[in-house]
Amino acid sequence: MSEAIRKASADDVSRMLDLAEQRRQEYAHYQPVFWKPATDAREKQSAWFAQLVQRENIVTLVYERDGEVIGFVIANFVPSPPVYDVPGLTCSVDDFCVATHEDWLHYGRKLLEAVMGEAKQRGAAQIVVVCAHLDHAKRSMLSDAGLTIASEWYTTPL
């Protein structure tokens, strides 16, 4: 079995979209207002991902096993709010998916470690990873990796 974490390319976007779409459907069950997918979500995300994999200031990594992408992570770097004393950039991770819940333990953890290493090299002082409250496998992996909850968002329709 061959495995590798590598920089994502335009050729990977279709599979990344498959994984993101799978996550969107799952997250919509967790919270159907906030996570409700747009009817054209894939098309919009396709253009966005195609742009992101080309940008040098964005980290886009895929985990490839036996020639198939089974996970990906996208990270950008933003200044921390000036009211907080964070001594560097914040590595922000929103899009972070793996093929199955079981994949978080190994493949998701390896992707997290890789993006954290890249973030350190780029001068980030912290990483912030988005995770749905009912995504237990991802939450467990993040906790096992030493990440702690910094904030929770609450929502209701108006």
N, C-alpha and C positions, 0 to 999 in steps of 0.2 A: 504494500500500500504506500503510495506517495502522498505526502502532505507538504504544503507550503503556505506561508503568509507572504503576500506580495502586494505591491501597489496595484490598485484597480486600474483597468483600462476601459476604453470605449466598448471593447468586446464583452466586458463583464456586465454592462449596464442592464441588459435584458434579464439576466439571472438575478441581479440585485433587485430589480423591480418585482420579480416573482416573489422573492423573500419578503420584501417590504409590503407587497399586497397581502400576502399571507398574514403578516403581523397586523396590518390594518384591520382585516376581518376579525382577527382574534381580539384586538383591543376594542373594537366596536361592541363586542359582547360585554366587555368589562365596564364600559361607560359609553352608552350610545349617543350622548349629546356631544361631548367633547371629541370623541374619537370617530365620529360618523364620517365614513369615507365620501368624498365628493364623487359624483358620477364619472368625472373625467380625471380622477386622481392619478391613474397610471400615466396618462399622457402628460400631465403637468409634471409629475415626478420624473418622467423620462427625460424631458428637456433639462430639468434641474440637475439630475445625476450626470447627464452627459457633459454638462458644464463643469460640475464639481471635479470629476475625474481628470480634467485637464488643468485645473488650477494648482499651482505650486504652493499656495498658502493654505491649502486644505489637505488634510491627510485622508486618503481613501484607501483602505486596505481590504483585501479579500482573503478568506481562508479557502484554499483549494485542496480537495482530497480526490485523488485518482481522476484528475482532470475536470472535476465538477466543483463549482463555487458553492460552498455550504454555509457561508456566513460572510458578513461584511460589517465594517465600521466606517463612519465618516465623522471627522472631527474638524472643527474650526477653532480659531484662537481669537479671543476677545479680551479687551481690557476689563478688569474687574471694576465694579461701581466705585467711584471715588470715596464713598462713605464707608467703605470697608478697607481694612489694612491688609490687602493681599499683595505680597511682594513679587508680582509678575502677572503674566497673562493667565487667563482661564482657558483651559482646553474644554470646549463644549461638545458633547457627543449626544446627538439626538437620534440619528439613524444608525441603529446597531441591531442586526438581526442574525439569527442562525436558523437552520432548517427545522430542527425539532427541539423540544424542551430539553431533552437529554443532552443536546449538543452544547448547552450553556456551560456545563461542568468542565469540558475540555476545550472545545473549539472557541467558544465565547470567551473563556478565561485567557486563552492564548492571544486572541485578538485584542482583548483589553490590555494585556501586558505589552503587546507590540505598540499599541497607540499611546500608552503611557510612556514608554521609552522614547518614542518620537516626540511626544509633548515635552518631555524633559530636555531633549536636545534643542528644542525650539524656544526654550526659556519659560515654559509654563510653570506656574507655581501650584496649580491645582487642576483637577479634572472634575467635571460635572457631567453625569450621565443620566439621561432621561429614562425612566422606567415606570410603566403602569403599575398601579397599586396591586393588581391581581396577577401580575406576571411573576409568580412565585419562583420559578426556576431562575429567571434572570436576577431577581432580587437576591436570591440565595447566593448566586455566584458573585454578585457585586459585594455583598456582605463578607463572604469568605475571602475576597480579594482585599479587604480592609477598607472599603468605601462605607460611609455612613450617610444616613438620610439627613439632608440639609433643609429640605422644604417639601411641603405637600401642597397641591392645588385642589381647591374645591370648586364645584361648578353646579349650576342648575339652569334650566331654560328660563328665559325672561319673556 
